[in-house]
Amino acid sequence: MAALKPVSPMALASPQRCDTAGVANPEAALSRRFLYYMSLMREAEDRIERKLYRQGKIVGGVYVGRGQEAICVGAGLVAAPQDVLFPSHRDLGLFFIRGVEPREVFAQYMGRAGGLTQGRDANMHMGDLNRRIVAIISAMAAAVPVAAGAAMALKQQRSPNIVFVFFGDGATSRGDWHEGINLAAVQKAPLVLICNNNQYAYSTPLDKQMACRDVADRAPGYGIPAEIVDGNDAWAVYEATHRAAEHARQGLGPYLIECKTFRMTGHSAHDAGDYVPKDRWQEWGAKDPIVRMEQLMLERGYASRQQLDDLHAEIRGQVDEAVAWAEASPFPDPSTLTDNVYEPAPAPAPTVEKA
């Protein structure tokens, strides 16, 4: 078998399976892509949370998606390059799929000029409109009305593109989430709603913040379809997102996907997660999406153990290089503080009538 090499990010972002056209085994090729992006996301976030943050090199807080990588990667490889993405703070894989370099991410987290916001606005509030990624909104539910507006704009423009918005289970208990869903449903906006149901809204377990059993139960009240998938299975997420995207592209309105998963870390780097029962760590650790993808690839002959080990070694090398580049990068020049900041035009001077 040939070595498992990284792939061109933009070549993978397609609404159809044409990204594997001409490949002898499309399922093997796509499985390798899942593994590459999930592993790159895991390695980058581990370096940020477990090393750089504890070394005092990170500017701001750290929130990672350990254990949830299959969701953003499975969904992200469905989106077309001109579709609009609204990531949450646990969806770093979306950035890599859209072509953001690891060095840009590390520079962002270290407050350097080479980051996506050139050293402004802490770290996770990053986006890139050139890559059709809208910057993260901390209160994730607040992104849903904005995403609904973006989807309505695409519809008005008769664009073939759609919007994907990501959020956690806790977001679905906020008023702005419901307002955004209602508006998008009434307007039949081309919006795919992806819930990372990781069982906890910070430290609040699911059964303490909603009375219905599943987040998907909320969808019928707005007249939109919903389905529940295994959020630790990249293939399951990918297939569900295909169905949702096709629904939205056909002008049928929003579609909700609830991805059942678990946050294999505290809410943030400063949270030990002591409120989580110990047996749950073991239960969900056995469902690790990266390990599961590796097992599938080995069982089906998509890769050898040596090829998988070589891929992880190559990713570690990429991250080493990216960290070194970011650490050597300058902090932003203070004289540029007000660059790219909206400044309203001065009000016209009042006219004085002459007697």
N, C-alpha and C positions, 0 to 999 in steps of 0.2 A: 504493500500500500504506500501511496505517496504521503509525504509529511503533511500534517494539518496546518496549513498556513492561514494567517489572518486574511480577511477578504475585504474588498472595497466596500465601505459602508453604504454609499449611495447606490451601488449596484444591487444591494439587497433590499432596499426600500421600494416595494412594488405592490400594487393592489392585487396583482395576480401571481401565479406561481411561475411567471416567465423568467424570474431570476435564476431558475434552475433548468431553463430550456437547454436542451442539448447535452445535459449532464447524464451520465450513464445511470446513476442512481439518485434521483432528486431528493428522496427522503434522507439518504445518507448525507448529501450536501447540506440540506437545511438543518439536520441535526448537528452538524459540525458548526454551523453558524450560530445556532442556539447556544451551544457550549462555549464558543469563543466569546460571545458578548456577555453571557452570564459570568464567565470566569474573569473576564476583564473588569466587569463591574465589582465583583467580589474582591479581587485583588486590590483595586484602586481604593475601595471603601475601607478595607482592612488597614491599608497603609495610612489612610487619613485618620481613622478613628483610633486605631490601636497603637500607632507610632507617632505620627506628626502631632496629633492633638495632645497626647501625653508629653510630648517634648516641648509644648508651648509654642508650636509653629503655626497653628491654625488661628485665623482671625474669625471669631464668632463661634456659633454652636455647630454640632455635627449630628446629623440624623441619617442613618443608613438603612438600606433595604436588605440586610442579610437574611436569607431564607425566602425572599420575595422576588428574586431576580427573574424567574420564569414569566412573571406577569408583564413587566415592561418590555422584555425582550420578545416574548411571544406575540404581543400586540404590536410592538414597534416594527417588526418585520412584515407586517401586513400593510402598514401605512404607506401611501404613495409619497414621493418626495415633496409634492406641493400640498399635501394634507397638513393641517395645523395641529400641533401637539401642545397640550397643557399638562406638563408633568407635575407630579407631587414631589415632595422632598425625598422620596424613596425610589425614584425611577431613573437613576443615573444612566442605565443602559440605553435609554432613549437618546441621550446626548451622543453617545458613542456611535449608535446606529446612524444618526444624522451627520456624522463626520466630525464631531467635536473631538479634538485630540486630547489624550490624557494629560499632556503638559498644560493645556488650557485650563483643565479642571483643577489641577494641583495649584497652578498660579492663582486661580480664583479663590481657592480655600486659604491660600497664604497671603491674600490681599495684594498680590503683585499686579503690575501694569499689564502683564500678558494674559490676565484672566478675561473672561467674557464681559465683565463689567469694568475692566481696567482698574480694579482695586476699590470699587465702590460697593456700597450696600451689602456689607457683611460677605457671606459666601454663597449660601444656597439659593439666594434670590437671583438666579442666573437664567438667562435665555438668550436667544439669538434669532431675531426676526428674519434674517437672511436665510436661516435654516428652518424657518417656520416653527420655531420653538418659542412659546410665550413664557416669559419669566414666571417662576413659581410665586404663588400667593400663599403666605404663611397659613392663613385660615383657609384650608383647602376648599371648603364649601363655597367660599367667595369666588373661586375660579369658575364655578358652574354657570352662573349668570353671564360672566364674561365670555365663556366658551359658547354659550347659547347665542350671544350676540354675534360672535365670529361666524358661527354656523349660519345664522340668518343672513349675514353679509354675503357669504359664499352662495347661498341660495338666490339672493337678489341679483347677484352677478351672473347667475346661471353657470356657475363653475361646476366642474365634475368632482371637485375635491370636497372633503369632509373634515370634521374636527373630532379629535380624540381628547377626552379630559379624564384625568386620573385623580383618585381621592381615596381616603380611608373610610372605614365603617363609621367612625365617629362623625365624619362630615355629613353623613346622611341624616343625622339628628338635628341639624341646624336649619334655620328658616331659609337662609339664602340658597341652600341646596334645593329645597322644595320649590322655591320661587323660580329658580333657573330651570328646573325640570318641567315645571308647569308651562312656562313660556315656550320652551323648546318643543314641547309636545303639541301645544296649540298651533304653533307656527310650522310644525312638521320640519323643524330644522335638522340638517344632516349631522347629527351629533351622536358619537359613540361614547357611552359613559362606562368607565371601567373602575370598579370598586376593589381596592386592595383590602379585603376583609381579613386583617391580621389579628382579630379577636380582642384587641385592646385599643381604646381611645385614650392615649397616654397610659394611665394606670387603671382606667375604668373598663372592666370586662364587658363583653357584648350584652350579656343579660341584665346589666345594670344601667344600660343607656338606651335600650329599645325593647319594646314588649313583643314585637313580631319575631319569629324565629330566624328569618333570613332577610337580608337587605333586599333581595329580589322581590320580597312580598310587597315592597313599597311601590313597585312599578304599575300594577294594575289600576291603582287609583288615578294615574295620569294617562291611562290608555296606551301604554307603551309596552312592548315585549321585553322580557328579561329571561336570563338563564343563569344557572349556577355551574361553575366549573372548578376543577381541581387547580388551584392557583400555583401548585408546585410542579405542574406538568406543563412544560412549554408547548408541547404539541396540542394539548387540550385548549390552552389559551389561544394559540394561533388559529385553530379551527373555529372556535367560538367568535373570535374577532373577525374572521372572514365572513361569517354569517351576519354579524352586526354591521360590518362595513358595507356589505352588499345591500342590506336593508336600507341603510342611510343613503347610499348612492342612488338607489331607485326612487328617492323622494318620499319614502314612507315614514320619515321622522326618526326620533331618537330610539336607541336600543341600549339596554342596561345589561352589563355583564358583571356578575358578582364572583370574584375569584377568592376562594377559600384558601387561606394561607396562615402563616404565623410569623411574627416578628422575632427572629432569633437573636435578639439583643434588647436592651432597654429602649425606652422612647428616644433617648439621645445618649451621647457619649458620657454625660454626667449622671445617667440613671442606670443603676445596677439591675433594675427589674426584679427586685426582691418580692414584689407582690405577685409574681407569677409562680404557681405551684411547680415544684421541681419536676414532677412527672411529666409536665407538659413540654419542658425543654427536651426530655428524652423522646417523647412521642413524636414531636415535630422534627427533631434532629434526624430521626430515621427516615424522614421524607424530604431530605435536602434536595432541592431541584437540580443542583449540579451533579451530585452523586447519582441521582436517578437517570439523568441524561447519559452519563458515562456508562452506567450499567446497560442501558438500552443499546448504546452504540457497540459495546463489547458483545452483547448477546446476539445482535444482528450482523455482526461482522463489519460494521461501519468504520471501525478503527481498532488498532491494537493498543494494549496497555502502554507500550513504549511511545506510540504516537500521542496518546493523551498526556503522558508525562512530558513529552517534548513541547507540546502546546502550552502547558502550564509554565514550563521553564521560559519559553519565549515571552509569555505575557508578563512574567515577573521581570524579565529584562526590559520590556517596554516601560513598565512602571518605574523601575530603577532610573532609567534614562529620563523619564518625564519629571520625576521628583527632583533630580539633579538640575535639570533645566529650570524648573520653577524656583528652586532655592537660589539659583544664580541670577535670577531675573530681578530687575529693579522694582522698588515700590513706586507708585505713581508720583509724578512731579506735583508738588502742592500748587504750583501755578496753574494747573489744569483742573483745579477743584470744581469750577463752575462750567467746564466744558460739557456739552451735551445735556445740560440742565435747562429745562423750559423756563424762559424768562418772558413774561408778557410784555407787549409793547407799552411804552409809557402812555398814560392817558393824555389826550390833547389838552393844551392849556385852555382854560375857560375864556370865552370871548367877552369883552366888556363893551357894552353899547355906549356910544358917545351921546352926550346930552344934545 
